[in-house]
Amino acid sequence: MVPGFLGEDTPEGALAAPRRTDPVGLAQHLGDLAFLLQGLAGDPAELFTTEGRPRREFSDLLGAIQASRGALDSLEARALVAPQDTTRRERWEQARAGAAHEDAAIPSRSRIEQEADGSTVTDISLITRRSPHMAGRTLASARRLVETLPRIMSALAAGQIAVDSAYAVAGASAVLDPDLAREVDRILGERSPDLDGAGTRRWRDAVATVAGDVDPEGSTLRHRRARSDRHVTVTPGQHGMATLTARLTALDAQQIHRHLSREAERRRAAGDRSGHSAVMADVLVDTVLRPGEGAPPPVTLEVGVIITDRALFRPDAGDVAHLEGYGAVPAEAVRERLLACTTPPAEGERDPFGPDGEAVRATLRRLYAHPTADELIAMDSASRPFPPSMRRFLSRRDTTCRGPFCNAAIRQYDHIVPVSRGGPTSLDNGQGACAHCNKKERLAARVERVENPALPGHRVRWTGHSGAVRETGPTPPLLGPTDRARAPGADDASAAGHDGSAAGPEGGPDRGPGDGSSNGSDDGGS
């Protein structure tokens, strides 16, 4: 606090002063602050000289900047919505005045508001230096934060959630009606400690999980509407390149990605020195444009689907499913395909999988959930590397990298306590990780498995060298966070390894929880 800044000598007085003013006065106060910050940013003098200063000073400064950014992002959301409301009101009053207040001569209100919103988006684009498209999306998300997501908005203002995560929640809530969005916001507010280290993908999954739990019928309808919007687009790029985008069902998209990734790994093992993603692009081109030449032969694929028995057989159950490597999807998105590929055809009916149908049909494996946390639990191993069955289980439990705020796919399997320090190869001591977060022994001061009575389940605490602490948990629970009474047998979950046209490579009879093969590399040096 700068004495005399904003005209007051105390923090309380500095806060009361702008509250007594109007938007012009607040803009002037923020202008004074912007002048101060821009001056420091342009010429910090000796502020960032590191000689003789402990690391903690700069960590505290970074934390203060982050807290200020959260508050400014929250204010910006309100400042985006207010001009939209003002412009709508002014245009409506102008239309009424122009029609001499004769209702029959006034254009429709929706048309007036649409034109007003176009003007507002243009202004926001010019002021914030966002593209018109991004300005429109930001405005829509800001309105949802202000009107239907007050707890997320408060968390943003208090620096308890990053702006990317707040807007991810707002974007995921776009398909929900206002009352449902407010209920999702309330439940997420109660679950915020559990999501402290969550990245944007986990926040979106949390919205889908809660919405599906609160409104099962609506979740099914939303998926059906979204499915009708399947499309493929091309976005021109630079240097003779372009981006091909396909909007597909999550299950189809995940199978295609897995197919491309496995063939890319095969080609690289055979000597292709291009990057993994570049080879995946080559496989896609060969498959579509040269099916008789460079296309890979048909292969057996497996995509793990975690789904409760209720959701599989009862459309009204409300439980969401989780695709391995993707996240939460409505049960409606996978139910029909799972039932079709796990049920043998009736006598006399044609098997959709051909003569090999019985051998390649997908299988259901019975898994067991934690009695209070609803997460998957299973077995130990005496080997140092995680065996295939345990790697498969970690992928299904964690879904994405367990590093704080990391949205990357699981590529490696990490011992939380390294083997070199006596850490066992067990599910309790294991976590899915990306290549970056698996270097935790060098990146963080301490990473440890913790028991948190308030947040039961598999919790991992990451402590940075600055002293900042974050806890991460696995995939959001299958049952969601509400207090809905459990149905009989609700402690059980069924995991189906579905491959579209063939079951996973192990096939055959059930061999216990977590059985399956790996979809990534070993635990890589932990």
C-alpha positions in Angstrom: 0.0 0.0 0.0 1.4 3.4 -1.0 0.6 6.1 1.6 -1.9 8.5 0.2 -2.5 6.3 -2.9 -6.1 6.6 -4.1 -6.4 9.5 -1.7 -6.4 7.4 1.5 -3.8 6.3 4.0 -5.4 3.0 5.1 -6.4 -0.1 3.2 -9.9 0.3 4.5 -10.1 3.8 3.3 -8.6 3.0 0.0 -11.3 0.3 -0.5 -14.2 2.5 0.6 -13.2 5.4 -1.7 -13.8 3.7 -5.1 -17.0 2.1 -3.8 -18.4 5.6 -3.2 -17.5 6.7 -6.7 -18.8 5.7 -10.2 -17.2 3.8 -13.1 -15.4 7.0 -14.2 -13.9 7.4 -10.7 -12.9 3.8 -10.6 -11.3 4.1 -14.0 -9.3 7.0 -12.7 -8.1 5.1 -9.7 -7.1 2.1 -11.9 -5.5 4.6 -14.3 -3.3 5.8 -11.4 -2.4 2.2 -10.6 -1.7 1.4 -14.2 0.6 4.4 -14.5 2.5 3.2 -11.5 2.8 -0.4 -12.7 3.7 0.6 -16.3 6.4 2.8 -15.0 7.8 0.0 -12.9 7.5 -2.5 -15.8 9.3 -0.1 -18.2 12.1 0.7 -15.7 12.2 -1.5 -12.6 15.6 0.0 -11.6 17.0 -2.2 -8.9 13.8 -4.0 -8.0 14.7 -7.3 -9.7 18.4 -7.3 -8.8 19.0 -10.8 -7.4 22.3 -10.3 -5.7 21.9 -10.6 -1.9 18.2 -11.3 -2.0 16.6 -14.6 -1.1 14.4 -16.5 -3.5 11.4 -16.1 -1.1 11.1 -12.4 -1.8 10.5 -12.9 -5.5 8.1 -15.8 -4.8 6.1 -13.6 -2.6 6.0 -10.9 -5.3 4.9 -13.4 -7.9 2.1 -14.5 -5.5 1.0 -10.9 -5.0 0.9 -10.3 -8.7 -1.2 -13.5 -9.2 -3.7 -12.4 -6.6 -3.9 -9.0 -8.2 -4.5 -10.5 -11.6 -7.3 -12.7 -10.3 -9.0 -9.6 -8.8 -8.6 -7.7 -12.1 -9.9 -10.6 -14.1 -13.0 -10.7 -11.9 -13.5 -6.9 -12.4 -12.9 -7.3 -16.1 -15.7 -9.9 -16.3 -18.1 -7.4 -14.7 -16.8 -4.6 -16.9 -17.5 -6.6 -20.0 -21.1 -7.4 -19.1 -22.0 -3.8 -18.0 -21.4 -2.2 -21.4 -23.5 -4.9 -23.0 -26.5 -4.2 -20.7 -26.0 -0.4 -21.2 -25.8 -0.7 -25.0 -29.0 -2.8 -25.1 -30.9 -0.3 -22.9 -29.7 2.7 -25.0 -30.6 1.0 -28.3 -34.0 0.0 -27.0 -34.7 3.6 -25.8 -33.6 5.0 -29.1 -35.9 2.6 -31.0 -38.8 3.5 -28.9 -38.1 7.2 -29.3 -37.7 6.8 -33.0 -41.1 5.0 -33.2 -42.7 7.7 -31.1 -43.4 5.0 -28.5 -45.8 3.2 -30.8 -45.2 -0.4 -30.0 -46.3 -1.6 -33.5 -43.6 0.5 -35.1 -40.8 -0.7 -32.8 -38.5 -3.5 -34.2 -38.4 -6.7 -32.2 -36.5 -6.5 -29.0 -34.4 -9.6 -29.9 -33.3 -7.9 -33.1 -32.4 -4.7 -31.3 -30.4 -6.6 -28.7 -28.6 -8.6 -31.4 -27.5 -5.4 -33.1 -26.5 -3.9 -29.8 -24.4 -7.0 -28.9 -22.6 -6.8 -32.2 -21.6 -3.2 -31.4 -20.5 -4.2 -27.9 -18.3 -7.1 -29.2 -16.7 -4.7 -31.7 -15.9 -2.2 -28.8 -14.5 -5.0 -26.7 -12.4 -6.3 -29.5 -10.9 -2.8 -30.1 -10.3 -2.1 -26.4 -8.9 -5.5 -25.3 -7.1 -6.3 -28.6 -8.9 -9.6 -28.9 -10.3 -10.8 -32.2 -14.0 -10.2 -32.7 -14.7 -14.0 -32.4 -12.7 -14.2 -29.2 -14.2 -11.0 -27.8 -17.7 -12.5 -28.4 -16.8 -15.8 -26.6 -15.2 -13.9 -23.7 -18.3 -11.7 -23.3 -20.6 -14.7 -23.3 -18.4 -16.5 -20.7 -18.1 -13.4 -18.6 -21.9 -13.1 -18.5 -22.2 -16.6 -17.3 -19.6 -16.0 -14.6 -21.5 -12.9 -13.4 -25.0 -14.2 -13.6 -25.0 -17.9 -12.9 -21.5 -18.8 -11.4 -21.1 -16.6 -8.4 -18.9 -19.1 -6.4 -16.5 -19.5 -9.3 -16.5 -15.7 -9.7 -15.7 -15.3 -6.0 -12.9 -17.9 -6.2 -11.4 -16.0 -9.2 -11.5 -12.7 -7.4 -9.8 -14.2 -4.4 -7.1 -15.8 -6.5 -8.3 -19.3 -5.6 -8.8 -20.3 -9.3 -6.9 -19.3 -12.4 -8.7 -17.3 -15.0 -8.3 -20.0 -17.6 -10.0 -22.5 -15.3 -12.8 -20.0 -14.4 -13.5 -19.4 -18.1 -13.3 -23.2 -18.8 -16.1 -23.7 -16.3 -18.1 -20.9 -17.9 -17.6 -22.4 -21.3 -18.5 -25.9 -20.2 -21.7 -24.4 -18.6 -22.8 -22.8 -21.8 -25.1 -25.7 -22.6 -26.8 -25.7 -19.2 -29.9 -23.7 -18.3 -29.3 -21.0 -15.7 -30.9 -22.9 -12.8 -28.8 -26.0 -13.5 -25.6 -23.8 -13.9 -26.2 -22.2 -10.5 -26.6 -25.7 -8.9 -23.4 -26.9 -10.6 -21.7 -23.7 -9.4 -22.8 -24.4 -5.8 -21.6 -28.0 -5.8 -18.2 -27.0 -7.4 -17.9 -24.4 -4.8 -18.2 -27.1 -2.1 -15.7 -29.2 -4.0 -13.2 -26.4 -4.6 -10.6 -27.8 -2.1 -10.6 -31.1 -4.0 -10.0 -29.2 -7.3 -7.3 -26.9 -6.0 -4.6 -28.4 -8.3 -6.9 -29.1 -11.2 -6.2 -28.0 -14.7 -8.8 -26.7 -17.2 -9.5 -30.2 -18.4 -10.4 -31.5 -14.9 -12.6 -28.4 -14.3 -14.5 -29.1 -17.5 -14.8 -32.8 -16.5 -16.1 -31.7 -13.1 -18.8 -29.6 -14.7 -19.9 -32.5 -16.9 -19.9 -34.9 -13.9 -22.0 -32.7 -11.7 -24.4 -31.7 -14.5 -24.9 -35.4 -15.4 -25.5 -36.3 -11.8 -28.0 -33.5 -11.1 -29.8 -33.7 -14.5 -29.5 -37.2 -16.0 -32.2 -36.7 -18.6 -30.8 -33.3 -19.7 -27.3 -34.8 -20.1 -28.7 -37.4 -22.5 -30.5 -34.7 -24.5 -27.5 -32.4 -24.6 -25.3 -35.2 -26.0 -27.8 -36.0 -28.7 -28.0 -32.4 -29.7 -24.2 -32.1 -29.7 -23.8 -35.3 -31.7 -25.9 -33.7 -34.5 -23.3 -31.0 -34.8 -20.6 -33.4 -36.2 -18.5 -31.6 -38.8 -15.1 -31.3 -40.4 -13.4 -27.9 -41.0 -10.2 -26.6 -42.5 -8.4 -23.5 -41.2 -5.8 -22.0 -43.5 -2.4 -21.7 -41.9 1.0 -20.2 -42.9 3.8 -21.4 -45.1 1.5 -23.7 -47.1 0.0 -25.5 -44.1 -3.5 -25.9 -42.8 -5.4 -27.3 -39.8 -7.9 -30.0 -40.3 -10.4 -30.3 -37.4 -13.1 -32.9 -37.0 -15.9 -32.6 -34.4 -16.8 -36.2 -33.5 -18.2 -38.2 -30.6 -15.6 -38.6 -27.9 -15.4 -42.3 -28.3 -14.8 -42.1 -32.1 -12.2 -39.4 -31.7 -10.3 -41.2 -28.9 -10.2 -44.4 -31.0 -8.9 -42.5 -34.1 -6.3 -40.8 -32.0 -5.2 -44.1 -30.4 -5.0 -45.7 -33.9 -2.8 -42.9 -35.3 -0.6 -42.8 -32.2 0.1 -46.6 -32.3 0.9 -46.6 -36.0 3.2 -43.6 -35.4 5.0 -45.5 -32.7 5.4 -48.5 -35.0 6.8 -46.4 -37.8 9.3 -44.6 -35.5 10.4 -48.0 -34.2 11.0 -49.0 -37.8 13.3 -46.0 -38.4 11.2 -42.9 -39.1 13.0 -40.0 -37.5 10.2 -37.5 -37.6 8.5 -36.4 -34.5 5.6 -38.5 -33.1 2.9 -35.9 -33.9 4.3 -35.4 -37.4 4.2 -39.2 -38.1 0.6 -39.3 -36.8 -0.2 -36.7 -39.4 1.4 -38.8 -42.1 -0.6 -41.8 -41.0 -3.8 -39.8 -41.2 -3.0 -38.7 -44.8 -2.0 -42.2 -45.8 -5.1 -43.7 -44.3 -7.5 -41.2 -46.0 -5.8 -40.4 -49.3 -3.8 -43.6 -50.0 -5.7 -46.5 -48.5 -4.2 -49.0 -50.9 -0.6 -47.8 -50.5 0.7 -46.3 -47.3 -2.3 -47.0 -45.0 -1.5 -49.2 -42.0 -3.1 -52.6 -41.8 -6.1 -53.0 -39.6 -5.1 -53.2 -35.9 -6.7 -54.1 -32.7 -7.3 -51.0 -30.5 -8.4 -50.7 -27.0 -10.0 -47.6 -25.4 -10.8 -47.9 -21.7 -14.3 -46.8 -20.6 -15.0 -46.5 -16.9 -18.7 -46.6 -16.3 -20.9 -47.8 -13.4 -23.2 -50.7 -13.8 -26.2 -48.5 -13.3 -25.2 -46.1 -16.1 -24.6 -49.0 -18.4 -28.0 -50.6 -18.0 -30.2 -47.7 -16.7 -30.3 -44.5 -18.9 -31.9 -42.6 -16.0 -29.1 -43.3 -13.5 -27.3 -40.0 -14.1 -23.7 -41.3 -13.7 -21.2 -40.1 -16.3 -18.7 -42.3 -18.0 -14.9 -41.6 -18.3 -12.9 -42.3 -21.4 -9.3 -43.2 -20.7 -7.1 -40.3 -21.8 -10.1 -38.0 -22.5 -12.3 -37.5 -19.4 -16.0 -37.3 -18.6 -18.6 -38.0 -21.2 -22.4 -38.6 -20.9 -23.1 -42.3 -20.5 -25.4 -41.9 -23.5 -22.3 -41.3 -25.6 -21.0 -44.9 -25.0 -23.9 -46.9 -23.7 -25.3 -48.1 -27.0 -21.8 -49.0 -28.4 -20.8 -50.8 -25.3 -24.0 -52.9 -25.1 -23.6 -53.7 -28.8 -20.0 -54.9 -28.6 -20.4 -56.8 -25.4 -23.6 -58.7 -26.3 -23.3 -61.7 -28.6 -25.8 -61.7 -31.5 -29.0 -63.8 -31.2 -29.1 -67.1 -33.0 -29.4 -66.5 -36.7 -28.4 -62.9 -36.5 -25.3 -61.6 -38.3 -22.4 -60.8 -36.0 -21.3 -57.1 -36.7 -17.7 -58.1 -36.0 -17.7 -60.9 -38.5 -16.5 -64.5 -38.0 -13.9 -63.3 -35.4 -16.6 -61.6 -33.3 -16.4 -64.0 -30.4 -12.6 -63.6 -30.1 -12.5 -59.8 -30.4 -15.6 -58.8 -28.6 -15.1 -56.3 -25.8 -15.1 -57.5 -22.2 -16.3 -56.1 -18.9 -14.0 -56.2 -15.9 -15.4 -55.7 -12.4 -13.5 -52.9 -10.6 -14.0 -51.7 -7.0 -14.4 -48.1 -5.8 -13.2 -46.5 -2.6 -16.0 -46.6 -0.1 -16.0 -42.8 0.4 -14.0 -41.3 -2.4 -15.5 -43.4 -5.3 -12.1 -43.7 -6.9 -10.8 -47.0 -8.3 -8.6 -49.1 -6.0 -6.6 -52.4 -6.7 -3.4 -54.4 -6.2 0.4 -54.2 -5.6 3.4 -55.5 -7.6 6.8 -56.8 -6.6 8.5 -55.5 -9.8 10.2 -52.1 -10.2 8.5 -51.1 -13.5 4.7 -51.0 -13.3 3.4 -54.1 -15.1 0.9 -53.7 -17.9 -2.1 -54.3 -15.7 -1.2 -51.7 -13.2 -0.3 -49.1 -15.9 -3.7 -49.7 -17.4 -5.3 -49.2 -14.0 -3.4 -46.0 -13.3 -4.5 -44.6 -16.7 -8.1 -45.3 -15.9 -7.9 -43.9 -12.4 -6.0 -40.7 -13.2 -7.2 -40.1 -16.8 -4.7 -37.2 -17.2 -1.3 -36.3 -15.8 -1.5 -35.8 -12.0 0.9 -32.8 -11.9 -0.9 -29.7 -10.6 -2.8 -27.8 -13.3 -1.4 -30.1 -16.0 -3.8 -31.2 -18.7 -1.3 -33.4 -20.6 -2.1 -37.0 -21.5 -0.5 -39.7 -19.4 2.7 -40.9 -21.1 4.7 -42.3 -18.2 4.0 -44.1 -14.9 5.7 -42.5 -11.9 6.6 -43.8 -8.4 5.6 -41.0 -6.0 8.3 -42.2 -3.6 11.1 -43.2 -6.0 12.3 -46.8 -5.9 15.8 -45.6 -5.1 14.3 -44.3 -1.8 12.5 -47.5 -1.0 9.2 -46.6 -2.8 7.1 -49.7 -3.6 5.6 -50.5 -7.0 2.0 -50.1 -6.0 -1.1 -48.3 -7.0 -1.0 -46.2 -3.8 2.6 -45.1 -4.7 1.9 -44.8 -8.4 0.5 -42.0 -10.5 0.1 -41.2 -14.2 2.3 -38.4 -15.4 3.5 -36.6 -18.5 7.2 -36.6 -19.4 7.7 -33.1 -17.8 5.9 -33.8 -14.5 7.7 -37.2 -14.1 10.9 -35.2 -13.5 9.4 -34.1 -10.2 12.5 -34.9 -8.2 14.3 -32.1 -10.0 11.2 -29.8 -10.5 9.7 -29.7 -7.0 11.1 -29.6 -3.5 8.9 -32.4 -2.3 6.2 -34.7 -3.8 4.4 -37.0 -1.3 1.4 -39.2 -0.9 -0.8 -37.6 1.8 -3.9 -38.6 3.8 -6.5 -35.8 4.1 -9.5 -36.6 6.3 -11.5 -33.9 4.6 -10.7 -35.2 1.1 -10.5 -39.0 1.2 -8.9 -40.9 -1.6 -5.6 -40.9 -3.4 -4.1 -37.4 -2.7 -0.6 -36.3 -3.7 0.9 -33.1 -2.3 3.3 -31.1 -4.5 5.5 -28.5 -2.7 7.5 -26.1 -4.8 10.9 -24.7 -3.9 9.1 -21.4 -3.2 7.0 -23.1 -0.5 3.8 -23.1 -2.6 1.7 -26.2 -1.9 -0.9 -27.9 -4.1 -2.7 -31.2 -3.8 -4.0 -33.3 -6.7 -6.5 -36.1 -6.8 -7.5 -38.6 -9.5 -10.3 -38.4 -12.0 -13.5 -36.9 -10.5 -15.6 -39.6 -8.8 -17.9 -41.7 -11.0 -20.9 -40.8 -8.9 -20.3 -37.1 -8.7 -20.2 -34.9 -5.5 -23.9 -34.8 -4.6 -25.4 -36.5 -1.6 -27.6 -38.7 -3.8 -28.3 -42.0 -2.1 -26.5 -44.9 -3.5 -28.2 -47.6 -5.3 -27.6 -51.2 -4.2 -24.1 -52.3 -5.3 -23.1 -48.7 -5.9 -19.6 -49.3 -4.5 -18.8 -51.3 -7.6 -17.8 -50.0 -11.0 -17.5 -51.8 -14.3 -14.7 -50.9 -16.7 -15.1 -51.9 -20.3 -12.2 -51.9 -22.7 -13.9 -50.9 -26.0 -12.2 -50.9 -29.3 -14.9 -50.1 -31.8 -14.4 -53.2 -33.9 -12.3 -55.3 -31.6 -11.5 -55.8 -28.0 -8.2 -55.1 -26.3 -5.2 -57.3 -27.1 -5.6 -59.3 -23.9 -9.2 -60.5 -24.6 -10.4 -63.7 -23.0 -11.7 -64.2 -19.4 -11.6 -61.7 -16.6 -8.2 -61.7 -14.9 -8.9 -59.3 -12.0 -9.2 -55.5 -11.5 -7.1 -53.2 -13.5 -6.1 -55.9 -16.0 -5.0 -54.6 -19.4 -2.0 -53.4 -21.4 -0.2 -50.1 -21.3 -0.9 -47.2 -23.6 2.3 -45.4 -22.8 6.0 -45.8 -21.8 7.4 -47.0 -18.5 7.7 -44.9 -15.4 10.9 -43.3 -16.8 13.5 -42.9 -14.1 11.5 -42.5 -11.0 
